[in-house]
Amino acid sequence: MSLLSVRSPRFSIVPWLFVAGFAIVIAVNGTMMWLAIGSFSGLYSGHARERGVHYNEVVAQQRSRDALGWTVQTGWKPESNHLDLTLSDAAGRPLEATVVSVALIRPAEKRPPVGVTMNGLGGGKFSGSVVLPARGNWDADIAIEAEGHRFAITKRLFLQ
């Protein structure tokens, strides 16, 4: 018998380390997918299908809104929890609105909107107090009625 033909089988841990490494990667990725799918549906609106069916009407509304040339500037005062709006028309003059409504929506969570009651301060300025359930990114859905027109816009705000 030759010395080369008689080999004792040896156990090697290296292939099992590769298997364990891939198992850890698969487990972590699976957990991340489960958390991502369970925490955010991906839908911003509860009536996305109706909005899609009436897409041409939505585009026409946006074009008429843009034709007005109105601008909305937002300001947040974290020390007093006040949301401020400054409205101006196409010429830059203050816009005196009859109705201003604001709803704050968390884009990444399934929470009901937080309504903000806006008070007119004059000169196109409005202010409202709100207690936020959480700090971070919020979408402010702002609706304005003035001069016989309705103007709606959504602004992303980081409220801290």
Residue, then its C-alpha position, 0 to 999 in steps of 0.5 A: m500500500s502506498l502512502l498516498s492511497v491511505r488518507s483518513p477523511r478530515f472534517s473541514i468547517v470552511p464549507w459550513l461557514f459559507v452555508a452559515g453566512f448565506a443563511i444569515v444574509i437570507a434571514v436578514n433580507g427576509t426580515m427586512m422585506w417583511l418589515a418593509i411590506g408590513s409597514f408601508s402599503g406604497l399607496y399615498s391615497g386611499h382612492a388611487r384607482e378613482r384618481g387614475v380613472h379621472y386622470n385627465e380631470v386631475v391634470a386639467q385641475q393642476r394646469s388651472r392651478d398653475a395658471l393662477g400663479w399663486t405661491v404658498q410659503t410655509g414656516w414652522k416654529p418648533e418652540s411654539n408648534h405653530l405652522d405659518l403660511t404666507l400667500s401671494d398672487a402671481a404679481g407677488r401681492p398678498l393674497e387674502a383668502t376666504v378659506v385656508s385649510v391644512a391637513l398634515i399627513r405622515p407619508a410613511e405611516k398609516r395615521p389619520p391626517v392631523g388637521v390644522t385650524m388656520n387663523g388669518l393675520g392679515g397681509g396674506k399671512f395665516s398661522g395655526s397651532v398643532v400638536l404633532p404625534a411625531r416629529g419628522n417628514w410630513d406632507a401638508d395638504i393645503a387648500i385655499e379658496a380666494e377670488g372665486h378660485r380653489f387652489a390646492i397644493t401639497k408641500r413636504l415639510f420636516l417638522q421637528 
